[in-house]
Amino acid sequence: MARLVEKALDLESVLEGILLRLDQALELRGARFWLWEAGDAPWVATGLGQDHDLGPDAVNHSHVIGAPLLPLGRESGRLVAALRDGKPDPDHGSARRLVNAAAQLASSVLALHRDLSLRRHSGENAAELDPAATHLFVPGQSEAMVRAQELISKSAPSEATVLLLGPLGVGKALAAQIIHRLSHRRGGPLLHLDCSAWGPAELERRLFGRSAGAGSPTGSLLEQASGGTLYLQEVGSLSLPLQAKLLQVLQEGEYEPAGGGEIRLAQVRVLASSTQELERNVAQGSFRQDLFYRLGVMPIHLPALHQRRADVPLLADYFLARNREVQAPRLSSQAQSVLTHYAWPGNVAELENLCGRLVLLTNTPEIGLDDLPSFLFYREAAGTQEQQLSRLEEIEKQEVVAALERNNWVQSHAAAELGLTLRQIGYRVKKFGLENAIKKGRNRTQDVAL
């Protein structure tokens, strides 16, 4: 198998072999395999004979047959073959059928070559991803997750645009990888663009490219993802003008690069995700309703972890086992209870990171309460006042709790470390509702001392 793969990667030799077989059948004067990419000049991949007039447009000449190369459903090359004088006219059916057959075979080889090259050189793991080995498909999860699993499996083989919804950390990017892996486009690239990470001008350049008339021309992600999948993260962050351009891609399969210029075709499947409530954005006028409907052909909602608390022990066991090569430690019933009642603001990603930490720090077969970090004990359930804290307040709270933990939950010692007075730290304890955490922390410290 390894030798077969190496041979398939030697594109020039394989294409040359196709031309030799075609020459044996038709006694050609010459032949060329022309290839091109969007925006680039054609080049010769391989050829036979010394006829220098066999350009990609030479099919207009007598006794010349041309056939398109369509490795990804769009023409990205051409086989041009010239018959010798006295041989059948190129309109003769048998000669044309042979050339077309050779072009079809070459198209399959080009598609295989691209697939193998991506797997070997791009570092793309999506093509090797086993959906059943991910946390999204762990058996026995809640009804909401079973529904999401069904929608992922059903939508993947289609060309439908998929809109993945849910808060940060629930696995939307992983779901996009699985959909790509299960689709017929898995041999093509899976490219990702975070729409919240760039300003409108840079987003337009990256997504749609830039024409020569607008400065240095650049390619687009839509071109680079041709034949594959483009995943747009936080699509709700797109400006209204960019939303209009994306709508054109979804409706017409074409787009205009930044700065104008020739209309380009988009041979790509679009997956999108958002943590925002796009329906509310539509009502407020910040998101186009027609684009919302186009993106939402197949909406898939991935619920927050606090909305499916019964899944927490199951997922924890999965992550613990995945992070330990030998037998993984198990959670005690008390530890399971603490994890189940924790709010999980970071969702599944936070649980995964915690389990990786526990595997590294635990040397016993069972993970008990003493092995769990202290923040798990004071974080109240979701939906309480804590959800209203700003990001800065959350950071401040974490600093106070960490200082208390380092100082055995003695407020005066923690205040001294933080440079606060007793009154100031007392105010923060009350503000963040840490009274119970301090009480539990002191009890645990006393138990350890005994």
C-alpha positions in Angstrom: 0.0 0.0 0.0 2.8 2.4 0.9 4.4 1.9 -2.6 1.0 2.4 -4.2 0.6 5.7 -2.4 4.1 6.8 -3.4 3.4 6.1 -7.0 0.1 8.0 -6.9 1.9 11.0 -5.5 4.3 10.9 -8.5 1.7 12.9 -10.6 4.0 13.5 -13.6 4.7 9.8 -14.0 1.1 8.7 -13.8 0.0 11.4 -16.3 2.8 10.4 -18.6 1.6 6.8 -18.5 -1.9 7.9 -19.6 -0.4 9.8 -22.6 1.7 6.8 -23.6 -1.4 4.5 -23.6 -3.3 7.1 -25.6 -0.4 7.4 -28.1 -0.4 3.6 -28.5 -4.1 3.7 -29.4 -4.1 6.8 -31.7 -0.5 7.3 -32.8 -0.4 10.9 -31.7 1.6 13.7 -33.2 1.8 15.2 -29.7 -0.2 15.7 -26.5 -0.1 17.9 -23.5 -1.7 17.9 -20.0 -2.3 21.5 -19.2 -3.2 22.5 -15.6 -4.1 25.8 -13.9 -5.3 27.3 -10.7 -7.7 30.3 -10.3 -5.8 33.4 -11.2 -2.6 31.6 -12.4 -1.3 31.0 -15.9 -1.7 27.5 -17.3 1.4 25.2 -17.2 2.3 21.9 -18.7 2.2 19.0 -16.3 3.6 16.5 -18.9 3.6 16.0 -22.6 4.6 13.9 -25.6 6.1 15.0 -28.9 7.8 18.2 -30.1 4.7 20.1 -31.3 5.0 23.4 -29.5 1.7 24.7 -30.9 -0.4 22.5 -28.6 -1.5 25.2 -26.2 -4.5 24.9 -24.0 -6.6 26.6 -26.7 -5.2 24.6 -29.6 -8.5 22.6 -29.9 -9.5 25.1 -32.6 -6.9 23.7 -34.9 -7.5 20.8 -37.3 -6.8 17.3 -36.1 -6.6 18.4 -32.5 -8.9 17.1 -29.8 -9.3 18.7 -26.4 -11.0 17.4 -23.2 -11.5 19.2 -19.9 -9.9 17.9 -16.6 -12.5 18.1 -13.8 -10.9 16.7 -10.6 -13.1 18.7 -8.3 -16.2 19.3 -10.4 -14.7 22.4 -12.1 -12.3 22.7 -15.0 -8.8 23.1 -13.7 -6.9 21.7 -16.7 -7.2 20.3 -20.2 -5.9 17.4 -22.2 -4.9 18.4 -25.7 -4.1 15.7 -28.2 -3.0 16.2 -31.9 -3.6 13.4 -34.4 -1.0 12.6 -37.1 -1.8 13.7 -40.7 -3.9 11.1 -42.4 -5.4 9.7 -39.2 -9.1 9.9 -38.6 -10.6 13.4 -38.3 -10.9 14.6 -34.6 -14.7 14.6 -35.1 -14.5 10.8 -35.5 -16.3 9.3 -32.6 -13.8 6.7 -31.5 -10.8 9.1 -31.3 -12.8 11.6 -29.3 -14.1 9.0 -26.9 -10.6 7.8 -26.2 -9.4 11.3 -25.4 -12.4 11.9 -23.2 -11.7 8.7 -21.4 -8.1 9.6 -20.9 -9.2 13.0 -19.5 -11.6 11.4 -17.1 -8.9 9.0 -15.8 -6.5 11.9 -15.4 -9.2 13.9 -13.5 -9.5 10.9 -11.0 -5.7 10.8 -10.6 -5.6 14.6 -9.9 -8.3 14.3 -7.3 -6.5 11.3 -5.6 -3.2 13.2 -5.8 -4.7 16.2 -4.1 -6.3 14.0 -1.4 -3.1 12.2 -0.6 -1.1 15.4 -0.6 -3.5 17.0 1.9 -3.3 14.0 4.2 0.4 13.9 4.1 1.5 17.5 4.0 -1.2 19.8 5.2 -1.3 18.5 8.8 -5.1 18.5 8.5 -6.5 16.1 11.1 -10.1 16.4 9.9 -9.7 13.8 7.2 -8.5 11.2 9.8 -11.0 12.1 12.4 -13.1 9.3 13.8 -16.5 10.8 14.9 -17.2 7.9 17.2 -13.9 8.7 19.1 -15.0 12.3 20.0 -16.9 13.6 23.0 -19.8 14.6 20.8 -20.6 11.0 20.1 -20.0 9.4 23.5 -22.9 6.9 23.9 -25.5 7.5 26.6 -25.7 11.2 26.6 -28.8 13.3 27.1 -31.6 13.5 24.6 -30.5 17.0 23.4 -27.1 15.6 22.4 -28.6 12.5 20.8 -30.6 14.9 18.6 -27.5 16.8 17.7 -25.6 13.6 16.9 -28.5 12.6 14.5 -28.5 16.0 12.8 -24.7 16.0 12.4 -24.8 12.5 10.8 -27.7 13.4 8.5 -26.4 16.7 7.3 -22.9 15.6 6.6 -23.4 13.7 3.3 -25.4 16.5 1.8 -24.4 19.9 0.4 -26.6 21.8 2.8 -25.2 24.8 4.6 -25.1 24.0 8.4 -25.4 26.5 11.2 -23.9 25.4 14.5 -25.3 27.2 17.5 -24.3 27.2 21.2 -22.0 28.9 23.7 -18.2 28.8 23.7 -16.7 25.4 24.5 -19.5 23.1 23.5 -17.7 21.6 20.5 -18.9 23.6 17.4 -15.5 23.5 15.7 -15.3 19.8 16.4 -18.8 19.3 14.9 -17.6 21.1 11.8 -14.7 18.8 11.4 -16.9 15.8 11.8 -19.4 17.1 9.2 -16.5 17.6 6.8 -15.0 14.2 7.6 -18.3 12.4 6.8 -19.0 14.4 3.6 -18.0 13.6 0.0 -15.7 16.7 0.2 -13.4 15.1 2.8 -10.7 14.8 0.2 -10.6 18.5 -0.1 -9.4 21.1 2.4 -11.2 22.2 5.5 -10.4 25.9 6.1 -11.5 28.0 9.1 -12.0 31.7 9.5 -12.9 33.4 12.8 -15.1 36.3 11.7 -14.8 38.0 15.2 -11.0 38.2 15.0 -10.6 40.8 12.1 -12.0 44.1 11.0 -14.3 44.4 8.0 -11.6 45.3 5.5 -9.3 42.4 6.5 -12.2 40.0 6.7 -13.2 40.9 3.1 -9.6 40.4 1.9 -9.2 37.1 3.6 -12.6 35.7 2.6 -13.0 37.1 -0.9 -9.5 38.0 -2.0 -8.4 41.3 -3.6 -8.3 42.2 -7.3 -5.3 43.6 -9.0 -7.0 47.0 -9.3 -7.1 47.3 -5.5 -3.4 46.9 -4.9 -1.4 43.7 -4.7 -3.8 40.9 -5.8 -4.5 38.2 -3.2 -6.2 34.8 -3.3 -9.3 34.1 -1.2 -10.2 31.5 1.3 -13.1 30.6 -1.0 -10.6 29.7 -3.7 -8.3 27.9 -1.3 -11.2 25.8 0.0 -12.4 24.9 -3.5 -13.6 21.4 -3.5 -13.7 21.3 0.3 -15.4 23.1 3.2 -15.1 26.6 4.6 -16.0 27.0 8.3 -17.0 30.5 9.3 -16.8 30.9 13.1 -18.9 33.7 14.7 -20.6 34.5 11.5 -22.8 37.0 13.4 -19.8 39.3 13.6 -19.8 40.0 9.8 -20.7 43.5 8.8 -23.9 44.0 6.7 -21.9 44.6 3.4 -20.0 41.4 4.0 -23.2 39.6 4.8 -24.5 40.6 1.4 -21.4 39.2 -0.3 -21.7 35.9 1.6 -25.3 35.7 0.6 -24.3 35.9 -3.0 -21.9 33.0 -2.5 -24.7 30.9 -1.0 -27.3 31.8 -3.5 -25.4 32.1 -6.8 -22.1 30.2 -6.1 -20.1 33.3 -7.1 -18.5 36.4 -5.6 -16.7 39.6 -6.4 -13.2 40.2 -4.9 -12.4 43.2 -2.8 -11.9 46.2 -5.0 -14.2 44.8 -7.8 -13.0 42.9 -10.8 -14.1 39.7 -12.5 -16.7 37.6 -10.8 -15.3 34.4 -9.5 -16.9 31.0 -8.9 -17.1 29.4 -5.4 -17.0 25.6 -5.4 -17.1 25.2 -1.7 -19.5 24.1 1.1 -20.0 26.6 3.9 -20.4 25.7 7.5 -21.0 28.5 10.1 -21.3 28.9 13.8 -22.4 31.5 16.3 -22.6 32.1 20.0 -24.9 35.0 19.4 -28.7 34.7 19.2 -28.9 35.5 15.5 -32.7 35.7 15.5 -32.4 38.6 18.0 -29.8 40.2 15.7 -32.2 39.9 12.8 -34.9 41.6 14.8 -32.5 44.4 15.7 -31.4 44.8 12.1 -27.8 43.8 12.6 -28.1 40.5 10.7 -29.8 40.0 7.4 -32.9 37.8 7.5 -32.3 36.3 4.1 -28.8 35.3 5.1 -30.0 33.8 8.4 -32.4 31.6 6.5 -29.7 30.6 4.0 -27.3 29.7 6.7 -30.0 27.9 8.8 -30.9 25.3 6.2 -29.7 22.8 8.8 -29.4 24.4 12.3 -27.8 22.3 14.9 -27.9 23.4 18.6 -25.2 22.2 20.9 -26.4 22.8 24.5 -24.4 24.2 27.3 -23.0 21.7 29.8 -25.0 23.0 32.7 -28.2 22.3 30.7 -27.3 18.6 30.6 -25.7 17.9 34.0 -26.4 14.2 33.8 -23.7 14.0 31.0 -20.9 15.3 33.2 -19.8 12.0 34.9 -20.0 10.3 31.5 -17.9 12.9 29.8 -15.4 13.1 32.7 -14.8 9.3 32.5 -14.3 9.7 28.7 -11.7 12.5 29.1 -9.9 10.8 32.0 -9.5 7.6 30.0 -8.4 9.5 26.9 -5.6 11.3 28.9 -4.2 8.2 30.5 -2.4 5.5 28.5 -2.9 2.9 31.2 -5.8 2.5 33.5 -7.4 5.9 34.2 -8.4 7.0 37.7 -12.1 7.0 38.5 -14.2 9.6 40.2 -15.5 9.0 43.6 -19.3 9.5 44.1 -18.6 12.7 46.1 -16.3 14.0 43.3 -18.9 13.2 40.7 -21.5 15.1 42.7 -19.2 18.2 42.9 -18.6 18.1 39.1 -22.3 17.6 38.4 -23.3 20.7 40.4 -20.6 23.0 39.1 -21.7 25.7 36.6 -19.2 24.9 33.9 -19.0 28.4 32.3 -16.3 27.0 29.9 -18.6 24.1 29.0 -17.1 20.8 27.7 -13.7 22.5 27.0 -13.3 23.4 30.6 -14.2 19.9 31.7 -11.7 18.4 29.3 -8.9 20.7 30.6 -9.8 19.8 34.2 -9.6 16.1 33.5 -6.2 16.5 31.9 -5.0 18.2 35.0 -6.5 15.6 37.3 -4.8 12.8 35.4 -1.4 14.5 35.7 -1.8 15.3 39.4 -3.5 12.1 40.7 -1.5 9.1 41.6 -4.3 7.0 43.2 -6.9 4.8 41.5 -9.7 7.1 42.7 -10.2 10.9 42.5 -11.7 12.2 45.7 -12.7 15.6 47.0 -9.1 16.5 48.1 -7.9 16.1 44.5 -10.4 18.7 43.2 -9.4 22.3 42.8 -11.1 24.6 45.3 -13.0 26.7 42.7 -15.3 23.8 42.0 -16.7 24.1 45.6 -17.8 27.7 45.6 -19.0 28.2 42.0 -22.8 28.4 42.2 -25.1 26.8 39.7 -25.7 28.7 36.4 -28.4 31.3 36.4 -27.4 32.9 39.7 -25.9 36.3 40.3 -22.4 35.1 39.3 -23.5 35.0 35.7 -23.9 38.8 35.8 -20.3 39.4 36.8 -18.2 41.2 34.3 -15.1 39.7 33.0 -12.9 42.0 35.2 -14.9 41.1 38.3 -14.5 37.4 37.4 -10.7 37.8 37.2 -10.7 39.8 40.5 -12.8 37.0 42.2 -10.4 34.3 41.0 -7.4 36.3 42.4 -9.1 36.6 45.8 -10.0 32.9 45.9 -6.5 31.9 44.9 -5.0 34.1 47.6 -7.4 32.6 50.2 -6.5 29.1 49.1 -2.8 29.8 49.3 -3.2 31.2 52.8 -5.4 28.4 54.2 -8.5 30.6 53.9 -7.3 33.1 56.5 -8.6 36.5 55.3 -6.0 38.6 57.0 -3.1 36.6 55.4 -4.8 36.8 52.0 -5.4 40.5 52.4 -1.7 41.1 53.2 -0.6 39.1 50.1 -3.0 41.1 47.9 -2.1 44.5 49.5 -5.7 45.0 50.8 -7.0 46.0 54.2 -9.2 43.6 56.2 -12.2 45.8 55.3 -11.4 45.7 51.6 -11.1 41.9 51.5 -14.2 41.6 53.6 -16.1 43.6 51.1 -14.9 41.4 48.3 -15.8 38.2 50.2 -19.3 39.5 50.6 -19.5 40.9 47.0 -18.5 37.6 45.5 -20.4 35.4 48.0 -17.4 33.6 49.3 -18.5 33.0 52.8 -19.5 29.4 52.3 -16.3 28.7 50.3 -14.2 30.1 53.2 -16.1 28.0 55.7 -15.6 24.8 53.6 -12.0 25.6 52.9 -11.2 26.1 56.6 -13.0 22.8 57.5 -10.9 21.0 54.8 -7.7 22.5 56.2 -8.5 21.4 59.7 -9.3 17.9 58.5 -6.0 17.7 56.8 -4.2 18.9 59.9 -5.9 16.3 62.0 
